[in-house]
């Protein structure tokens, strides 16, 4: 299973363009500075470690702050909808395997443009 970078109780998702200095950390594309997990809200061409990603390695996510989608499944302990990671911008209420989860079961995350 890949390990998402967690900062201040949230998985930080960087939606800016992928930079040449970005690297893969624990199987997840992260920014060279700031530890942002590179992510996109649309797209995704392949799977790696059970997560939908673009060909460049950015993680696909879906905003589940209002609640988990009806088609949510769980893979490696992470909630997925159509292969995309379900995230919530609400604060973390619990942790599992080092990943923060909001009270609705989505991964607690912050989106950084």
MINU-757499 format. One record per residue (C-alpha): residue number from 1; x, y, z; residue in three letters. Coordinates in Angstrom, 3 decimals. Each point is the difference from the previous one (the first is absolute). Example, Ala and Ser with C-alpha at 12.3 -4.5 7.8 and 13.67 -1.06 7.14 Angstrom:
BEGIN
<atom pos="1" x="12.300" y="-4.500" z="7.800" code="ALA"/>
<atom pos="2" x="1.370" y="3.440" z="-0.660" code="SER"/>
***
This chain:
BEGIN
<atom pos="1" x="0.000" y="0.000" z="0.000" code="UNK"/>
<atom pos="2" x="1.195" y="3.492" z="-0.752" code="UNK"/>
<atom pos="3" x="0.418" y="2.438" z="2.834" code="UNK"/>
<atom pos="4" x="-1.442" y="3.477" z="-0.405" code="UNK"/>
<atom pos="5" x="1.967" y="2.901" z="1.436" code="UNK"/>
<atom pos="6" x="-1.815" y="1.457" z="3.031" code="UNK"/>
<atom pos="7" x="0.601" y="3.538" z="1.274" code="UNK"/>
<atom pos="8" x="-1.754" y="1.570" z="2.999" code="UNK"/>
<atom pos="9" x="-2.701" y="-2.671" z="0.146" code="UNK"/>
<atom pos="10" x="-0.908" y="0.040" z="-3.697" code="UNK"/>
<atom pos="11" x="1.076" y="-1.548" z="-3.258" code="UNK"/>
<atom pos="12" x="1.011" y="3.064" z="-2.017" code="UNK"/>
<atom pos="13" x="-0.894" y="-0.268" z="-3.679" code="UNK"/>
<atom pos="14" x="1.872" y="2.328" z="-2.337" code="UNK"/>
<atom pos="15" x="-1.970" y="0.681" z="-3.163" code="UNK"/>
<atom pos="16" x="2.567" y="2.225" z="-1.723" code="UNK"/>
<atom pos="17" x="1.896" y="-1.276" z="-3.021" code="UNK"/>
<atom pos="18" x="2.501" y="-2.768" z="0.575" code="UNK"/>
<atom pos="19" x="3.540" y="1.363" z="0.226" code="UNK"/>
<atom pos="20" x="3.242" y="-1.606" z="-1.188" code="UNK"/>
<atom pos="21" x="1.234" y="-0.019" z="3.616" code="UNK"/>
<atom pos="22" x="-2.970" y="-2.087" z="1.243" code="UNK"/>
<atom pos="23" x="0.912" y="-3.482" z="1.180" code="UNK"/>
<atom pos="24" x="-1.730" y="-3.215" z="0.961" code="UNK"/>
<atom pos="25" x="-0.068" y="-0.489" z="3.772" code="UNK"/>
<atom pos="26" x="-1.384" y="-3.312" z="1.241" code="UNK"/>
<atom pos="27" x="-1.576" y="-0.504" z="-3.418" code="UNK"/>
<atom pos="28" x="-1.781" y="3.375" z="-0.057" code="UNK"/>
<atom pos="29" x="1.062" y="2.942" z="-2.189" code="UNK"/>
<atom pos="30" x="0.867" y="2.867" z="2.360" code="UNK"/>
<atom pos="31" x="1.288" y="3.518" z="-0.436" code="UNK"/>
<atom pos="32" x="3.675" y="0.557" z="0.710" code="UNK"/>
<atom pos="33" x="-0.889" y="2.686" z="2.531" code="UNK"/>
<atom pos="34" x="-2.983" y="-0.063" z="2.304" code="UNK"/>
<atom pos="35" x="-0.758" y="-3.712" z="-0.211" code="UNK"/>
<atom pos="36" x="-3.128" y="0.462" z="-2.104" code="UNK"/>
<atom pos="37" x="-1.480" y="-3.158" z="-1.478" code="UNK"/>
<atom pos="38" x="-0.561" y="0.864" z="-3.692" code="UNK"/>
<atom pos="39" x="-3.688" y="-0.437" z="-0.839" code="UNK"/>
<atom pos="40" x="-2.686" y="0.695" z="-2.588" code="UNK"/>
<atom pos="41" x="-3.779" y="0.134" z="0.261" code="UNK"/>
<atom pos="42" x="-0.542" y="-1.448" z="-3.476" code="UNK"/>
<atom pos="43" x="1.775" y="-2.468" z="-2.213" code="UNK"/>
<atom pos="44" x="2.009" y="-2.993" z="0.947" code="UNK"/>
<atom pos="45" x="1.298" y="-2.566" z="-2.393" code="UNK"/>
<atom pos="46" x="1.496" y="-2.792" z="2.067" code="UNK"/>
<atom pos="47" x="0.098" y="-1.591" z="3.432" code="UNK"/>
<atom pos="48" x="2.962" y="-0.205" z="2.330" code="UNK"/>
<atom pos="49" x="-0.212" y="-1.436" z="3.513" code="UNK"/>
<atom pos="50" x="-3.782" y="-0.184" z="-0.452" code="UNK"/>
<atom pos="51" x="-0.336" y="3.742" z="-0.679" code="UNK"/>
<atom pos="52" x="-1.054" y="1.638" z="-3.274" code="UNK"/>
<atom pos="53" x="2.714" y="2.278" z="-1.405" code="UNK"/>
<atom pos="54" x="0.899" y="1.969" z="-3.089" code="UNK"/>
<atom pos="55" x="2.785" y="-1.282" z="-2.235" code="UNK"/>
<atom pos="56" x="2.268" y="2.593" z="1.678" code="UNK"/>
<atom pos="57" x="-0.826" y="-1.420" z="3.460" code="UNK"/>
<atom pos="58" x="-2.446" y="2.544" z="1.439" code="UNK"/>
<atom pos="59" x="-2.629" y="-1.557" z="2.292" code="UNK"/>
<atom pos="60" x="-3.676" y="0.260" z="-1.001" code="UNK"/>
<atom pos="61" x="-2.377" y="1.152" z="2.774" code="UNK"/>
<atom pos="62" x="-3.688" y="0.737" z="0.478" code="UNK"/>
<atom pos="63" x="-1.332" y="2.492" z="2.559" code="UNK"/>
<atom pos="64" x="-2.143" y="-1.985" z="2.440" code="UNK"/>
<atom pos="65" x="-0.290" y="2.719" z="2.652" code="UNK"/>
<atom pos="66" x="-3.811" y="-0.166" z="-0.206" code="UNK"/>
<atom pos="67" x="0.096" y="-3.794" z="0.347" code="UNK"/>
<atom pos="68" x="1.474" y="-3.060" z="-1.624" code="UNK"/>
<atom pos="69" x="-1.375" y="-0.749" z="-3.480" code="UNK"/>
<atom pos="70" x="-2.365" y="-2.955" z="-0.327" code="UNK"/>
<atom pos="71" x="2.561" y="-1.992" z="-1.994" code="UNK"/>
<atom pos="72" x="2.745" y="0.293" z="2.637" code="UNK"/>
<atom pos="73" x="2.135" y="-3.083" z="0.447" code="UNK"/>
<atom pos="74" x="2.981" y="-0.552" z="2.285" code="UNK"/>
<atom pos="75" x="3.416" y="-1.029" z="-1.275" code="UNK"/>
<atom pos="76" x="2.994" y="-0.311" z="2.315" code="UNK"/>
<atom pos="77" x="-2.041" y="1.843" z="2.630" code="UNK"/>
<atom pos="78" x="-0.659" y="3.017" z="-2.234" code="UNK"/>
<atom pos="79" x="-3.442" y="1.104" z="-1.258" code="UNK"/>
<atom pos="80" x="-0.237" y="0.094" z="-3.791" code="UNK"/>
<atom pos="81" x="-2.753" y="1.118" z="-2.361" code="UNK"/>
<atom pos="82" x="0.480" y="-1.051" z="-3.608" code="UNK"/>
<atom pos="83" x="3.631" y="-0.584" z="0.873" code="UNK"/>
<atom pos="84" x="0.487" y="3.551" z="1.317" code="UNK"/>
<atom pos="85" x="1.008" y="0.638" z="3.619" code="UNK"/>
<atom pos="86" x="-2.924" y="1.375" z="2.045" code="UNK"/>
<atom pos="87" x="1.143" y="3.055" z="1.944" code="UNK"/>
<atom pos="88" x="-1.645" y="2.379" z="2.445" code="UNK"/>
<atom pos="89" x="1.141" y="3.505" z="0.847" code="UNK"/>
<atom pos="90" x="-1.385" y="-0.472" z="3.516" code="UNK"/>
<atom pos="91" x="2.425" y="-0.473" z="2.884" code="UNK"/>
<atom pos="92" x="1.308" y="-3.435" z="0.861" code="UNK"/>
<atom pos="93" x="-1.939" y="-1.864" z="2.664" code="UNK"/>
<atom pos="94" x="2.099" y="-3.174" z="0.012" code="UNK"/>
<atom pos="95" x="3.079" y="-1.571" z="-1.532" code="UNK"/>
<atom pos="96" x="0.567" y="-3.411" z="-1.531" code="UNK"/>
<atom pos="97" x="3.471" y="-1.154" z="-1.000" code="UNK"/>
<atom pos="98" x="1.193" y="3.612" z="0.224" code="UNK"/>
<atom pos="99" x="-2.677" y="1.345" z="-2.360" code="UNK"/>
<atom pos="100" x="-2.458" y="2.585" z="1.422" code="UNK"/>
<atom pos="101" x="-3.704" y="-0.642" z="-0.564" code="UNK"/>
<atom pos="102" x="-2.920" y="2.413" z="0.356" code="UNK"/>
<atom pos="103" x="-3.072" y="-1.099" z="1.932" code="UNK"/>
<atom pos="104" x="-1.811" y="-1.012" z="-3.226" code="UNK"/>
<atom pos="105" x="2.718" y="-2.550" z="-0.864" code="UNK"/>
<atom pos="106" x="1.747" y="2.004" z="-2.725" code="UNK"/>
<atom pos="107" x="3.696" y="0.801" z="0.195" code="UNK"/>
<atom pos="108" x="0.470" y="3.374" z="1.733" code="UNK"/>
<atom pos="109" x="1.753" y="2.178" z="-2.579" code="UNK"/>
<atom pos="110" x="0.881" y="3.524" z="-0.939" code="UNK"/>
<atom pos="111" x="0.106" y="1.153" z="-3.617" code="UNK"/>
<atom pos="112" x="2.848" y="2.356" z="-0.842" code="UNK"/>
<atom pos="113" x="-0.205" y="1.628" z="-3.454" code="UNK"/>
***
